[in-house]
Amino acid sequence: MTQLAPSAPAQLEPTPELLSELAEASARLESATPEEIIAWGHERFAPYLTMATAFGPEGCVILSMLAKVAPETYVFNLDTGYQFLETLDLRDRIARKYGIEVDLLQPELTVPEYEAEHGGPLYKTNPDQCCFDRKI
């Protein structure tokens, strides 16, 4: 799988200071709009703030807000290789409408290689294992 942000720290350590900052921000943002929360997250965590989307309704709404508030946010989709053509079309329409490119991150094995290893499309007999293999 492609690494998301090569320059990003491996993980943000939950120091007491960070936990305190997040608790304060949570309280302060309790009545904030989603756009205000996204703006705070972008201001605080850019360039490490990212978004994963499967192009569902909620993800598309958040993408529309990101386009207004923080369009440079890195957005990605875990492409199993089994995406519907409509999903890929939606990705292209989002790019045209909002100017946000959504990276399709793909596993190391192509679908034919993966299916050869498993004797066919594993999603038909073991979808949980297929998703684990293709997304994680």
Secondary structure, 3 states (H helix, E strand, C coil): CCCCCCCCCCCCCCCHHHHHHHHHHHHHCCCCCHHHHHHHHHHHHCCCCEEECCCCHHHHHHHHHHHHHCCCCEEEEECCCCCCHHHHHHHHHHHHHHCCCEEEECCCCCHHHHHHHHCCCHHHCCHHHHHHHHHC
